[in-house]
Amino acid sequence: MIFSCTKDNLQKGLNVVSHISNKQVNLPVLQNVHLKAEGGSIVLSTTNLEIAMRISIRGKIDKPGEFTVPAKLFYDFVSLLPNDRVDVERVDQLLEVRCGDTATTMNGIDAAEFPLIPQVETTAVIKMPAQLVREALSQVAFAVSHSEARPELSGVLLKFNEKTLTMAATDSYRLSERKVILTEPAQDRQLIIPAETVNEVNRMLSVFKDDPEADDVLELRLSDSQAVFVYGPAELITRTIDGNYPDYTQIIPTVFTTEVIVGRNELIKAIKTASLFSRQGVFDVILQISPDTKKLTVTANEVTRGTNTVSCDADITGKENKMTVNFRYLLDGLNTMSSEGVTLKLIDAMNPCLVMPNGLLEPGSQTYIVMPIRQ
């Protein structure tokens, strides 16, 4: 195998695929990236047996062939090369890489030991706006559950309804939902995508975010138990999670007694300040809302440290209210929003708090729910 390509093309390709390589003692080849030079393109592939990724990059092929080398080592090495042509050649069980004044040899494993990545027979194709999906996934994926007790909560729900894609994730303590308008209508269906897959799809889209030649469309191809995300020259194959996602809409309140409009950055700073005095392991802060003074006050108290109170100016409608929440969960939601202001809607200390960004998005496009800490 002999081929050459630009450093930029090779680095982008490795950036997409190299992160899922797995440190398997029993199967060392899973740590490797599979390189295949054939038919005018170079295909890079990795798998951890749960997810498989492939990307095709442009290059000049002088001799077809295939080989595998450690994915992380190869990516780290290529990222340090000068912006020049990279020449790659397999010599026996070594890969020789030359670029400018730099030359190295890497030990590898024969491609025959690399697991076969099967072609998935898909029954449906859904086209989605790529960068909107990237933004939306980052706004929900953080809320997935890390417990194995309920596998369906360890992934992100994708629910298609005509021209609306609804994404949701919850760990039972908080819930994040984001809606995206599709350019083409899709058949009504829903599926649960593992959290690791969501992170890799996000990475794949982020690598090409600033590329002027990047595709605007992310394709989702579906089979009975697998999903394939296709974006330009990149492809990700994953299993879907079996099970029924709970009907989370039942816990989203529709009637509230207090509504607060407050600056997002001001609220984040107040929560971070108060959090220094919250109880370890509980991470509690108290939100106190006063319509008379038009103030949202954040308070925390810890016996050995002391008490902290920070007030924010706010536009408040409804009655006086008070609620204790986990400051980490509240900050997680606020940090996914990009609006200058946010709206908090409350009922009382025993019911969920709803947080939404102001402006930027259509009303209801992004919803975040935090459950209270019941005293």
C-alpha positions, 0 to 999 in steps of 0.5 A: 500500500502506497498513497499520498494526501494532504496533511489537512485531509488526513488529520480531519479524517482521523479526527472523525474516526480515531476517538472510538478506538477501544483499549481492548486487551483481548482484541488489540486491533480495536485500538487501531484505525483501518487504512484502505487505499483503493479506487481513488480514495483512502478509507479510514475505519474504526470500531469498538464493536458498538459503534463503527465509523468510516470516512473517505478522504481524497488522495493519490494512490500509487499502490492499493492495499490495507493495514491498521495502525494505532488510531490515537498515535497516528492522529496525534502524530499527524496533527503535529506535521507541517501543512504539506503532503503526507506520503504513506507506505506499508513495508511488511508490518510497518507503516512509513509516514513522511512529510517534509523533513519528518519521517517515522515508522509505526508498528501495525497489525494486519488488516485481516484481523480487523473486524468486518464492518457490515453494510446495513440494509436500511428501510428508511432515510431521513434528511436533517439540517446538519448544523441545527442537529449538532446544536440541538444534540449538544443541548440535550445529550448532557441530561442522559442517565448514566445508570444501567438500571433503565437502559432506555434513559441512557440514550437520547430520544429522537422523535419524528412527527412530519416536519418536526424532530424532537430530541429529549434526554432525562436522568429523572432529575432533569429533562432537556428537550429541543425541537428542530424543523426538518426541511423534508417531512419524515414518517412518524417514528421514534428511536433511542440513540446511545449517548456515546453515539450522540457524542460522536455524531456531534464530533463528526459534524463539528469537524466540518463545521467551518468547511465551506464545502461541508454538506448542509444535510445529515442523513439518518438511515434506519433498519430494525435495530441499527441506525446509520448517520451519513454526513458527506464522506463520513458514516457512523453505524450504531445500534439503537437502544431497545425499549420504550422511552417514557412519556416525559410530557406528563411531567412538564407543567402547563400551568404556573403560579410564578414567572421570572424573566432574568439575565442568563449570565447574571443568574449563572454568576449568582448560582456559581457564587452561592454554590461555594456555600452549598452542602457537599453531596446535596449541591443545594441552592434556594431560589427565592422570588419576590414580586414586590422587590422584583428580585430573584435571590439565590441562597446557600448555607453550609454549617462549616462554611457559612451562608451566601445570598446573591440577588438578581434584578428580574421581571416577575409576574405571579405570586411569591415563590421559593424552591430548592434545586441542585445547582449543578443541574440548573447550571447545566441547562443554563449553559446550553442556552445562548440567549441573553435572558431566560424565563423560569416558570414555577408552581411551588417547592414540590413541583418541577421548575421550567427553564426556557431561553428568551428570543433566538428560538421559536417559543417552545423549541428548547425546554429544560426541566429541573426537579426540586430538592424536597426538604 
